[in-house]
């Protein structure tokens, strides 16, 4: 996960109230950021897995939501690039149904554990390469 965020992300950082942080928190915090690629206002909450290690167990986590729909692929890719380096693997996943947690109907999550490699399926199963 990046230690510092872009100027655009910092401009959208929420600095007051329950989720308020400042630049010294690095990637940790809540953000309201306009995504130019889709002309949408994204609400983002991020944790580096260190700030609350007893709860997160080391998982870096970024949630992305919009007011009236779920984020699309382009938005999720843009957010991934804002919080992680290009060479870092990040995942979205679908848990077993009995593990579902849904606190917001229009929210998706990105996850990364820095000490666990994500197993990839062979590229040929996805498409010709």
LODREN-371112 format. One record per residue: residue number from 1; x, y, z of N, C-alpha, C, O in turn. Coordinates in pm, whole numbers, plus 50000, padded with zeros to 5 digits. Layout:
BEGIN
<site zalo="NUM" n_u="X" n_v="Y" n_w="Z" ca_u="X" ca_v="Y" ca_w="Z" c_u="X" c_v="Y" c_w="Z" o_u="X" o_v="Y" o_w="Z"/>
...
//
This chain:
BEGIN
<site zalo="1" n_u="50086" n_v="49882" n_w="50000" ca_u="50000" ca_v="50000" ca_w="50000" c_u="50089" c_v="50123" c_w="50000" o_u="50195" o_v="50125" o_w="50063"/>
<site zalo="2" n_u="50045" n_v="50224" n_w="49930" ca_u="50123" ca_v="50348" ca_w="49923" c_u="50131" c_v="50413" c_w="50062" o_u="50036" o_v="50406" o_w="50141"/>
<site zalo="3" n_u="50244" n_v="50476" n_w="50091" ca_u="50260" ca_v="50550" ca_w="50216" c_u="50201" c_v="50690" c_w="50207" o_u="50151" o_v="50744" o_w="50305"/>
<site zalo="4" n_u="50208" n_v="50747" n_w="50087" ca_u="50152" ca_v="50880" ca_w="50064" c_u="50052" c_v="50872" c_w="49948" o_u="50066" o_v="50789" o_w="49859"/>
<site zalo="5" n_u="49954" n_v="50958" n_w="49951" ca_u="49849" ca_v="50959" ca_w="49851" c_u="49863" c_v="51078" c_w="49758" o_u="49934" o_v="51174" o_w="49789"/>
<site zalo="6" n_u="49795" n_v="51072" n_w="49646" ca_u="49799" ca_v="51180" ca_w="49548" c_u="49737" c_v="51308" c_w="49605" o_u="49662" o_v="51304" o_w="49703"/>
<site zalo="7" n_u="49769" n_v="51419" n_w="49543" ca_u="49709" ca_v="51547" ca_w="49584" c_u="49557" c_v="51541" c_w="49574" o_u="49487" o_v="51593" o_w="49660"/>
<site zalo="8" n_u="49508" n_v="51479" n_w="49469" ca_u="49363" ca_v="51468" ca_w="49450" c_u="49299" c_v="51393" c_w="49567" o_u="49196" o_v="51435" o_w="49619"/>
<site zalo="9" n_u="49361" n_v="51283" n_w="49608" ca_u="49306" ca_v="51206" ca_w="49721" c_u="49315" c_v="51288" c_w="49849" o_u="49220" o_v="51290" o_w="49928"/>
<site zalo="10" n_u="49426" n_v="51355" n_w="49871" ca_u="49440" ca_v="51438" ca_w="49991" c_u="49337" c_v="51551" c_w="49993" o_u="49285" o_v="51586" o_w="50098"/>
<site zalo="11" n_u="49309" n_v="51607" n_w="49877" ca_u="49209" ca_v="51714" ca_w="49869" c_u="49071" c_v="51662" c_w="49913" o_u="48992" o_v="51736" o_w="49971"/>
<site zalo="12" n_u="49044" n_v="51536" n_w="49885" ca_u="48915" ca_v="51477" ca_w="49922" c_u="48911" c_v="51413" c_w="50059" o_u="48809" o_v="51357" o_w="50099"/>
<site zalo="13" n_u="49021" n_v="51421" n_w="50132" ca_u="49026" ca_v="51359" ca_w="50265" c_u="48926" c_v="51427" c_w="50359" o_u="48916" o_v="51550" o_w="50363"/>
<site zalo="14" n_u="48853" n_v="51348" n_w="50434" ca_u="48763" ca_v="51400" ca_w="50536" c_u="48846" c_v="51425" c_w="50661" o_u="48908" o_v="51332" o_w="50714"/>
<site zalo="15" n_u="48848" n_v="51549" n_w="50708" ca_u="48936" ca_v="51587" ca_w="50818" c_u="48862" c_v="51614" c_w="50949" o_u="48926" o_v="51631" o_w="51053"/>
<site zalo="16" n_u="48730" n_v="51618" n_w="50945" ca_u="48652" ca_v="51647" ca_w="51065" c_u="48561" c_v="51530" c_w="51100" o_u="48534" o_v="51443" o_w="51016"/>
<site zalo="17" n_u="48515" n_v="51528" n_w="51222" ca_u="48416" ca_v="51430" ca_w="51265" c_u="48474" c_v="51292" c_w="51295" o_u="48595" o_v="51275" o_w="51309"/>
<site zalo="18" n_u="48385" n_v="51198" n_w="51304" ca_u="48418" ca_v="51061" ca_w="51346" c_u="48529" c_v="50997" c_w="51261" o_u="48614" o_v="50926" o_w="51315"/>
<site zalo="19" n_u="48529" n_v="51022" n_w="51132" ca_u="48626" ca_v="50960" ca_w="51042" c_u="48738" c_v="51056" c_w="51001" o_u="48813" o_v="51027" o_w="50908"/>
<site zalo="20" n_u="48748" n_v="51167" n_w="51068" ca_u="48846" ca_v="51268" ca_w="51031" c_u="48989" c_v="51224" c_w="51055" o_u="49023" o_v="51172" o_w="51161"/>
<site zalo="21" n_u="49074" n_v="51247" n_w="50954" ca_u="49218" ca_v="51224" ca_w="50965" c_u="49288" c_v="51338" c_w="50891" o_u="49223" o_v="51423" o_w="50830"/>
<site zalo="22" n_u="49419" n_v="51338" n_w="50898" ca_u="49496" ca_v="51435" ca_w="50821" c_u="49606" c_v="51362" c_w="50745" o_u="49620" o_v="51240" o_w="50757"/>
<site zalo="23" n_u="49684" n_v="51436" n_w="50668" ca_u="49786" ca_v="51378" ca_w="50581" c_u="49886" c_v="51291" c_w="50658" o_u="49942" o_v="51197" o_w="50601"/>
<site zalo="24" n_u="49908" n_v="51321" n_w="50784" ca_u="50005" ca_v="51242" ca_w="50862" c_u="49961" c_v="51097" c_w="50881" o_u="50042" o_v="51012" o_w="50918"/>
<site zalo="25" n_u="49834" n_v="51068" n_w="50855" ca_u="49782" ca_v="50932" ca_w="50867" c_u="49816" c_v="50846" c_w="50744" o_u="49787" o_v="50727" o_w="50743"/>
<site zalo="26" n_u="49875" n_v="50906" n_w="50642" ca_u="49907" ca_v="50832" ca_w="50520" c_u="49781" c_v="50784" c_w="50451" o_u="49691" o_v="50864" o_w="50426"/>
<site zalo="27" n_u="49772" n_v="50654" n_w="50420" ca_u="49656" ca_v="50605" ca_w="50345" c_u="49532" c_v="50579" c_w="50431" o_u="49428" o_v="50541" o_w="50378"/>
<site zalo="28" n_u="49543" n_v="50598" n_w="50560" ca_u="49431" ca_v="50570" ca_w="50649" c_u="49335" c_v="50687" c_w="50649" o_u="49377" o_v="50803" o_w="50663"/>
<site zalo="29" n_u="49205" n_v="50659" n_w="50634" ca_u="49108" ca_v="50766" ca_w="50645" c_u="48987" c_v="50746" c_w="50558" o_u="48967" o_v="50641" o_w="50496"/>
<site zalo="30" n_u="48905" n_v="50849" n_w="50555" ca_u="48785" ca_v="50854" ca_w="50472" c_u="48802" c_v="50967" c_w="50372" o_u="48862" o_v="51070" o_w="50402"/>
<site zalo="31" n_u="48749" n_v="50945" n_w="50252" ca_u="48771" ca_v="51039" ca_w="50142" c_u="48644" c_v="51051" c_w="50059" o_u="48571" o_v="50953" o_w="50042"/>
<site zalo="32" n_u="48618" n_v="51169" n_w="50008" ca_u="48515" ca_v="51191" ca_w="49907" c_u="48587" c_v="51249" c_w="49787" o_u="48635" o_v="51363" o_w="49791"/>
<site zalo="33" n_u="48594" n_v="51171" n_w="49680" ca_u="48678" ca_v="51208" ca_w="49566" c_u="48600" c_v="51191" c_w="49436" o_u="48529" o_v="51092" o_w="49416"/>
<site zalo="34" n_u="48614" n_v="51290" n_w="49350" ca_u="48551" ca_v="51285" ca_w="49218" c_u="48640" c_v="51205" c_w="49125" o_u="48758" o_v="51236" o_w="49108"/>
<site zalo="35" n_u="48583" n_v="51102" n_w="49064" ca_u="48655" ca_v="51019" ca_w="48966" c_u="48628" c_v="51076" c_w="48828" o_u="48518" o_v="51063" o_w="48775"/>
<site zalo="36" n_u="48729" n_v="51139" n_w="48768" ca_u="48713" ca_v="51200" ca_w="48636" c_u="48675" c_v="51099" c_w="48529" o_u="48600" o_v="51132" o_w="48437"/>
<site zalo="37" n_u="48724" n_v="50977" n_w="48540" ca_u="48700" ca_v="50875" ca_w="48438" c_u="48552" c_v="50845" c_w="48420" o_u="48507" o_v="50814" o_w="48309"/>
<site zalo="38" n_u="48475" n_v="50855" n_w="48528" ca_u="48332" ca_v="50822" ca_w="48520" c_u="48242" c_v="50936" c_w="48568" o_u="48121" o_v="50920" o_w="48575"/>
<site zalo="39" n_u="48301" n_v="51050" n_w="48600" ca_u="48226" ca_v="51165" ca_w="48649" c_u="48138" c_v="51128" c_w="48768" o_u="48019" o_v="51161" o_w="48772"/>
<site zalo="40" n_u="48197" n_v="51060" n_w="48865" ca_u="48123" ca_v="51013" ca_w="48981" c_u="48194" c_v="51052" c_w="49110" o_u="48317" o_v="51057" o_w="49116"/>
<site zalo="41" n_u="48115" n_v="51080" n_w="49213" ca_u="48171" ca_v="51108" ca_w="49345" c_u="48180" c_v="50976" c_w="49422" o_u="48079" o_v="50911" o_w="49449"/>
<site zalo="42" n_u="48302" n_v="50939" n_w="49457" ca_u="48327" ca_v="50815" ca_w="49530" c_u="48350" c_v="50845" c_w="49677" o_u="48418" o_v="50942" o_w="49712"/>
<site zalo="43" n_u="48294" n_v="50763" n_w="49762" ca_u="48322" ca_v="50770" ca_w="49905" c_u="48411" c_v="50650" c_w="49935" o_u="48376" o_v="50536" o_w="49907"/>
<site zalo="44" n_u="48526" n_v="50678" n_w="49993" ca_u="48629" ca_v="50576" ca_w="50013" c_u="48670" c_v="50576" c_w="50160" o_u="48687" o_v="50681" o_w="50222"/>
<site zalo="45" n_u="48685" n_v="50456" n_w="50215" ca_u="48739" ca_v="50441" ca_w="50350" c_u="48856" c_v="50344" c_w="50339" o_u="48845" o_v="50240" o_w="50275"/>
<site zalo="46" n_u="48969" n_v="50380" n_w="50401" ca_u="49090" ca_v="50300" ca_w="50385" c_u="49160" c_v="50273" c_w="50517" o_u="49160" o_v="50356" o_w="50608"/>
<site zalo="47" n_u="49219" n_v="50154" n_w="50525" ca_u="49298" ca_v="50113" ca_w="50640" c_u="49421" c_v="50040" c_w="50589" o_u="49413" o_v="49962" o_w="50494"/>
<site zalo="48" n_u="49534" n_v="50064" n_w="50652" ca_u="49658" ca_v="50000" ca_w="50608" c_u="49686" c_v="49868" c_w="50678" o_u="49791" o_v="49807" o_w="50655"/>
<site zalo="49" n_u="49596" n_v="49822" n_w="50763" ca_u="49616" ca_v="49695" ca_w="50832" c_u="49706" c_v="49704" c_w="50952" o_u="49720" o_v="49607" o_w="51027"/>
<site zalo="50" n_u="49768" n_v="49819" n_w="50971" ca_u="49858" ca_v="49838" ca_w="51085" c_u="49789" c_v="49918" c_w="51194" o_u="49808" o_v="49892" o_w="51313"/>
<site zalo="51" n_u="49707" n_v="50017" n_w="51153" ca_u="49645" ca_v="50108" ca_w="51249" c_u="49556" c_v="50036" c_w="51350" o_u="49547" o_v="50079" o_w="51465"/>
<site zalo="52" n_u="49491" n_v="49929" n_w="51308" ca_u="49405" ca_v="49853" ca_w="51399" c_u="49436" c_v="49704" c_w="51384" o_u="49347" o_v="49623" o_w="51360"/>
<site zalo="53" n_u="49564" n_v="49670" n_w="51399" ca_u="49613" ca_v="49535" ca_w="51370" c_u="49539" c_v="49426" c_w="51446" o_u="49523" o_v="49316" o_w="51394"/>
<site zalo="54" n_u="49494" n_v="49455" n_w="51567" ca_u="49422" ca_v="49354" ca_w="51643" c_u="49291" c_v="49317" c_w="51575" o_u="49245" o_v="49203" o_w="51585"/>
<site zalo="55" n_u="49231" n_v="49412" n_w="51505" ca_u="49105" ca_v="49388" ca_w="51435" c_u="49131" c_v="49340" c_w="51293" o_u="49073" o_v="49241" o_w="51249"/>
<site zalo="56" n_u="49218" n_v="49408" n_w="51221" ca_u="49239" ca_v="49380" ca_w="51078" c_u="49326" c_v="49259" c_w="51052" o_u="49323" o_v="49204" o_w="50942"/>
<site zalo="57" n_u="49404" n_v="49217" n_w="51150" ca_u="49497" ca_v="49105" ca_w="51135" c_u="49591" c_v="49126" c_w="51016" o_u="49629" o_v="49031" o_w="50948"/>
<site zalo="58" n_u="49626" n_v="49252" n_w="50992" ca_u="49723" ca_v="49286" ca_w="50889" c_u="49665" c_v="49313" c_w="50751" o_u="49740" o_v="49349" o_w="50660"/>
<site zalo="59" n_u="49534" n_v="49296" n_w="50732" ca_u="49473" ca_v="49317" ca_w="50601" c_u="49463" c_v="49466" c_w="50568" o_u="49405" o_v="49543" o_w="50645"/>
<site zalo="60" n_u="49519" n_v="49505" n_w="50454" ca_u="49495" ca_v="49639" ca_w="50399" c_u="49356" c_v="49633" c_w="50335" o_u="49320" o_v="49535" o_w="50270"/>
<site zalo="61" n_u="49279" n_v="49739" n_w="50353" ca_u="49139" ca_v="49736" ca_w="50309" c_u="49096" c_v="49874" c_w="50262" o_u="49122" o_v="49974" o_w="50328"/>
<site zalo="62" n_u="49029" n_v="49878" n_w="50147" ca_u="48971" ca_v="50001" ca_w="50096" c_u="48828" c_v="49970" c_w="50052" o_u="48807" o_v="49881" o_w="49970"/>
<site zalo="63" n_u="48732" n_v="50043" n_w="50105" ca_u="48594" ca_v="50029" ca_w="50060" c_u="48559" c_v="50149" c_w="49972" o_u="48605" o_v="50260" o_w="49996"/>
<site zalo="64" n_u="48477" n_v="50122" n_w="49870" ca_u="48441" ca_v="50225" ca_w="49772" c_u="48290" c_v="50220" c_w="49753" o_u="48234" o_v="50114" o_w="49726"/>
<site zalo="65" n_u="48224" n_v="50334" n_w="49767" ca_u="48079" ca_v="50337" ca_w="49751" c_u="48035" c_v="50463" c_w="49678" o_u="48107" o_v="50563" o_w="49673"/>
<site zalo="66" n_u="47916" n_v="50454" n_w="49623" ca_u="47848" ca_v="50567" ca_w="49560" c_u="47708" c_v="50574" c_w="49620" o_u="47661" o_v="50478" o_w="49681"/>
<site zalo="67" n_u="47644" n_v="50686" n_w="49602" ca_u="47513" ca_v="50707" ca_w="49663" c_u="47403" c_v="50620" c_w="49600" o_u="47315" o_v="50571" o_w="49670"/>
<site zalo="68" n_u="47408" n_v="50600" n_w="49466" ca_u="47294" ca_v="50537" ca_w="49399" c_u="47325" c_v="50410" c_w="49321" o_u="47235" o_v="50350" o_w="49262"/>
<site zalo="69" n_u="47451" n_v="50366" n_w="49320" ca_u="47488" ca_v="50245" ca_w="49248" c_u="47619" c_v="50192" c_w="49302" o_u="47691" o_v="50262" o_w="49374"/>
<site zalo="70" n_u="47650" n_v="50067" n_w="49267" ca_u="47779" ca_v="50013" ca_w="49308" c_u="47888" c_v="50066" c_w="49215" o_u="47860" o_v="50101" o_w="49100"/>
<site zalo="71" n_u="48011" n_v="50072" n_w="49262" ca_u="48121" ca_v="50117" ca_w="49177" c_u="48140" c_v="50021" c_w="49059" o_u="48116" o_v="49900" o_w="49072"/>
<site zalo="72" n_u="48184" n_v="50075" n_w="48946" ca_u="48209" ca_v="49989" ca_w="48830" c_u="48358" c_v="49954" c_w="48824" o_u="48438" o_v="50000" o_w="48906"/>
<site zalo="73" n_u="48393" n_v="49871" n_w="48726" ca_u="48530" ca_v="49821" ca_w="48714" c_u="48631" c_v="49935" c_w="48699" o_u="48735" o_v="49933" o_w="48764"/>
<site zalo="74" n_u="48601" n_v="50033" n_w="48614" ca_u="48694" ca_v="50144" ca_w="48593" c_u="48719" c_v="50221" c_w="48723" o_u="48832" o_v="50259" o_w="48751"/>
<site zalo="75" n_u="48615" n_v="50242" n_w="48800" ca_u="48630" ca_v="50314" ca_w="48928" c_u="48714" c_v="50233" c_w="49026" o_u="48800" o_v="50287" o_w="49095"/>
<site zalo="76" n_u="48689" n_v="50102" n_w="49032" ca_u="48766" ca_v="50019" ca_w="49123" c_u="48913" c_v="50013" c_w="49081" o_u="49001" o_v="50013" o_w="49167"/>
<site zalo="77" n_u="48940" n_v="50007" n_w="48952" ca_u="49078" ca_v="50008" ca_w="48903" c_u="49146" c_v="50140" c_w="48937" o_u="49262" o_v="50143" o_w="48977"/>
<site zalo="78" n_u="49073" n_v="50250" n_w="48921" ca_u="49129" ca_v="50381" ca_w="48953" c_u="49164" c_v="50389" c_w="49102" o_u="49272" o_v="50436" o_w="49139"/>
<site zalo="79" n_u="49073" n_v="50343" n_w="49188" ca_u="49098" ca_v="50346" ca_w="49333" c_u="49216" c_v="50256" c_w="49367" o_u="49300" o_v="50292" o_w="49449"/>
<site zalo="80" n_u="49222" n_v="50138" n_w="49305" ca_u="49336" ca_v="50047" ca_w="49329" c_u="49466" c_v="50121" c_w="49301" o_u="49560" o_v="50111" o_w="49379"/>
<site zalo="81" n_u="49472" n_v="50193" n_w="49190" ca_u="49593" ca_v="50267" ca_w="49154" c_u="49625" c_v="50382" c_w="49247" o_u="49741" o_v="50420" o_w="49261"/>
<site zalo="82" n_u="49524" n_v="50438" n_w="49310" ca_u="49546" ca_v="50547" ca_w="49405" c_u="49604" c_v="50497" c_w="49538" o_u="49682" o_v="50568" o_w="49602"/>
<site zalo="83" n_u="49568" n_v="50376" n_w="49579" ca_u="49609" ca_v="50326" ca_w="49710" c_u="49722" c_v="50224" c_w="49706" o_u="49792" o_v="50206" o_w="49805"/>
<site zalo="84" n_u="49740" n_v="50156" n_w="49591" ca_u="49844" ca_v="50055" ca_w="49581" c_u="49930" c_v="50079" c_w="49458" o_u="49888" o_v="50143" o_w="49363"/>
<site zalo="85" n_u="50050" n_v="50027" n_w="49463" ca_u="50143" ca_v="50033" ca_w="49350" c_u="50100" c_v="49933" c_w="49243" o_u="50030" o_v="49836" o_w="49272"/>
<site zalo="86" n_u="50142" n_v="49958" n_w="49119" ca_u="50104" ca_v="49873" ca_w="49006" c_u="50143" c_v="49727" c_w="49024" o_u="50074" o_v="49638" o_w="48976"/>
<site zalo="87" n_u="50253" n_v="49702" n_w="49093" ca_u="50300" ca_v="49564" ca_w="49108" c_u="50241" c_v="49493" c_w="49230" o_u="50280" o_v="49380" o_w="49259"/>
<site zalo="88" n_u="50149" n_v="49557" n_w="49301" ca_u="50087" ca_v="49493" ca_w="49417" c_u="49955" c_v="49426" c_w="49376" o_u="49873" o_v="49484" o_w="49306"/>
<site zalo="89" n_u="49938" n_v="49303" n_w="49421" ca_u="49814" ca_v="49230" ca_w="49397" c_u="49709" c_v="49274" c_w="49497" o_u="49736" o_v="49285" o_w="49617"/>
<site zalo="90" n_u="49590" n_v="49300" n_w="49448" ca_u="49477" ca_v="49339" ca_w="49533" c_u="49358" c_v="49258" c_w="49485" o_u="49348" o_v="49227" o_w="49366"/>
<site zalo="91" n_u="49268" n_v="49225" n_w="49575" ca_u="49155" ca_v="49142" ca_w="49533" c_u="49021" c_v="49194" c_w="49583" o_u="49011" o_v="49262" o_w="49685"/>
<site zalo="92" n_u="48919" n_v="49157" n_w="49507" ca_u="48781" ca_v="49161" ca_w="49549" c_u="48742" c_v="49013" c_w="49554" o_u="48792" o_v="48934" o_w="49474"/>
<site zalo="93" n_u="48658" n_v="48975" n_w="49645" ca_u="48619" ca_v="48835" ca_w="49644" c_u="48475" c_v="48818" c_w="49690" o_u="48415" o_v="48907" o_w="49752"/>
<site zalo="94" n_u="48421" n_v="48702" n_w="49658" ca_u="48285" ca_v="48667" ca_w="49695" c_u="48291" c_v="48557" c_w="49800" o_u="48322" o_v="48443" o_w="49767"/>
<site zalo="95" n_u="48263" n_v="48589" n_w="49925" ca_u="48271" ca_v="48487" ca_w="50030" c_u="48153" c_v="48390" c_w="50022" o_u="48057" o_v="48411" o_w="49948"/>
<site zalo="96" n_u="48163" n_v="48285" n_w="50100" ca_u="48049" ca_v="48195" ca_w="50115" c_u="47931" c_v="48277" c_w="50167" o_u="47949" o_v="48371" o_w="50245"/>
<site zalo="97" n_u="47812" n_v="48241" n_w="50125" ca_u="47694" ca_v="48321" ca_w="50157" c_u="47677" c_v="48343" c_w="50307" o_u="47632" o_v="48450" o_w="50348"/>
<site zalo="98" n_u="47712" n_v="48244" n_w="50388" ca_u="47695" ca_v="48262" ca_w="50533" c_u="47798" c_v="48357" c_w="50593" o_u="47793" o_v="48387" o_w="50713"/>
<site zalo="99" n_u="47892" n_v="48406" n_w="50512" ca_u="47992" ca_v="48503" ca_w="50557" c_u="47963" c_v="48645" c_w="50506" o_u="48040" o_v="48737" o_w="50534"/>
<site zalo="100" n_u="47854" n_v="48664" n_w="50433" ca_u="47820" ca_v="48796" ca_w="50379" c_u="47802" c_v="48897" c_w="50491" o_u="47745" o_v="48867" o_w="50596"/>
<site zalo="101" n_u="47851" n_v="49017" n_w="50467" ca_u="47828" ca_v="49133" ca_w="50553" c_u="47793" c_v="49247" c_w="50459" o_u="47870" o_v="49277" o_w="50367"/>
<site zalo="102" n_u="47679" n_v="49311" n_w="50479" ca_u="47638" ca_v="49418" ca_w="50389" c_u="47586" c_v="49536" c_w="50471" o_u="47471" o_v="49538" o_w="50513"/>
<site zalo="103" n_u="47674" n_v="49634" n_w="50492" ca_u="47635" ca_v="49753" ca_w="50566" c_u="47595" c_v="49868" c_w="50474" o_u="47543" o_v="49969" o_w="50520"/>
<site zalo="104" n_u="47620" n_v="49852" n_w="50344" ca_u="47588" ca_v="49957" ca_w="50248" c_u="47557" c_v="49889" c_w="50115" o_u="47640" o_v="49812" o_w="50066"/>
<site zalo="105" n_u="47442" n_v="49915" n_w="50056" ca_u="47403" ca_v="49842" ca_w="49934" c_u="47484" c_v="49877" c_w="49810" o_u="47474" o_v="49806" o_w="49709"/>
<site zalo="106" n_u="47563" n_v="49983" n_w="49814" ca_u="47638" ca_v="50026" ca_w="49695" c_u="47788" c_v="50032" c_w="49721" o_u="47856" o_v="50123" o_w="49673"/>
<site zalo="107" n_u="47839" n_v="49937" n_w="49797" ca_u="47978" ca_v="49939" ca_w="49838" c_u="48051" c_v="49812" c_w="49793" o_u="47998" o_v="49701" o_w="49805"/>
<site zalo="108" n_u="48172" n_v="49829" n_w="49742" ca_u="48261" ca_v="49718" ca_w="49710" c_u="48392" c_v="49738" c_w="49787" o_u="48423" o_v="49848" o_w="49832"/>
<site zalo="109" n_u="48469" n_v="49630" n_w="49800" ca_u="48589" ca_v="49632" ca_w="49882" c_u="48709" c_v="49579" c_w="49805" o_u="48697" o_v="49490" o_w="49721"/>
<site zalo="110" n_u="48825" n_v="49636" n_w="49835" ca_u="48953" ca_v="49588" ca_w="49787" c_u="49035" c_v="49544" c_w="49908" o_u="49036" o_v="49610" o_w="50012"/>
<site zalo="111" n_u="49103" n_v="49431" n_w="49892" ca_u="49178" ca_v="49371" ca_w="50003" c_u="49318" c_v="49331" c_w="49960" o_u="49340" o_v="49293" o_w="49845"/>
<site zalo="112" n_u="49411" n_v="49340" n_w="50053" ca_u="49546" ca_v="49289" ca_w="50030" c_u="49608" c_v="49254" c_w="50164" o_u="49600" o_v="49330" o_w="50260"/>
<site zalo="113" n_u="49669" n_v="49138" n_w="50168" ca_u="49748" ca_v="49101" ca_w="50286" c_u="49894" c_v="49100" c_w="50243" o_u="49933" o_v="49017" o_w="50161"/>
<site zalo="114" n_u="49976" n_v="49189" n_w="50298" ca_u="50113" ca_v="49205" ca_w="50248" c_u="50202" c_v="49082" c_w="50269" o_u="50307" o_v="49071" o_w="50206"/>
<site zalo="115" n_u="50163" n_v="48991" n_w="50356" ca_u="50245" ca_v="48873" ca_w="50380" c_u="50189" c_v="48746" c_w="50317" o_u="50244" o_v="48638" o_w="50338"/>
<site zalo="116" n_u="50081" n_v="48758" n_w="50239" ca_u="50020" ca_v="48641" ca_w="50177" c_u="50006" c_v="48666" c_w="50027" o_u="49944" o_v="48765" o_w="49986"/>
<site zalo="117" n_u="50061" n_v="48580" n_w="49947" ca_u="50050" ca_v="48591" ca_w="49802" c_u="49914" c_v="48539" c_w="49758" o_u="49867" o_v="48437" o_w="49808"/>
<site zalo="118" n_u="49853" n_v="48608" n_w="49665" ca_u="49725" ca_v="48565" ca_w="49609" c_u="49754" c_v="48465" c_w="49498" o_u="49833" o_v="48494" o_w="49408"/>
<site zalo="119" n_u="49692" n_v="48351" n_w="49504" ca_u="49708" ca_v="48250" ca_w="49400" c_u="49625" c_v="48288" c_w="49279" o_u="49505" o_v="48313" o_w="49290"/>
<site zalo="120" n_u="49690" n_v="48294" n_w="49163" ca_u="49623" ca_v="48327" ca_w="49037" c_u="49584" c_v="48200" c_w="48963" o_u="49657" o_v="48101" o_w="48968"/>
<site zalo="121" n_u="49469" n_v="48200" n_w="48895" ca_u="49443" ca_v="48090" ca_w="48802" c_u="49531" c_v="48109" c_w="48679" o_u="49578" o_v="48221" o_w="48654"/>
<site zalo="122" n_u="49556" n_v="48003" n_w="48601" ca_u="49636" ca_v="48021" ca_w="48479" c_u="49570" c_v="48122" c_w="48386" o_u="49448" o_v="48121" o_w="48369"/>
<site zalo="123" n_u="49650" n_v="48209" n_w="48325" ca_u="49597" ca_v="48313" ca_w="48234" c_u="49513" c_v="48253" c_w="48123" o_u="49415" o_v="48314" o_w="48080"/>
<site zalo="124" n_u="49550" n_v="48135" n_w="48074" ca_u="49477" ca_v="48073" ca_w="47962" c_u="49332" c_v="48042" c_w="47999" o_u="49248" o_v="48024" o_w="47911"/>
<site zalo="125" n_u="49301" n_v="48035" n_w="48128" ca_u="49163" ca_v="48012" ca_w="48170" c_u="49080" c_v="48139" c_w="48161" o_u="48957" o_v="48134" o_w="48159"/>
<site zalo="126" n_u="49147" n_v="48253" n_w="48157" ca_u="49078" ca_v="48382" ca_w="48148" c_u="49055" c_v="48420" c_w="48001" o_u="48949" o_v="48472" o_w="47966"/>
<site zalo="127" n_u="49154" n_v="48395" n_w="47919" ca_u="49141" ca_v="48427" ca_w="47776" c_u="49273" c_v="48411" c_w="47706" o_u="49375" o_v="48389" o_w="47771"/>
<site zalo="128" n_u="49272" n_v="48422" n_w="47574" ca_u="49398" ca_v="48406" ca_w="47500" c_u="49498" c_v="48514" c_w="47539" o_u="49462" o_v="48630" o_w="47558"/>
<site zalo="129" n_u="49621" n_v="48475" n_w="47550" ca_u="49720" ca_v="48570" ca_w="47595" c_u="49824" c_v="48594" c_w="47497" o_u="49916" o_v="48672" o_w="47521"/>
//
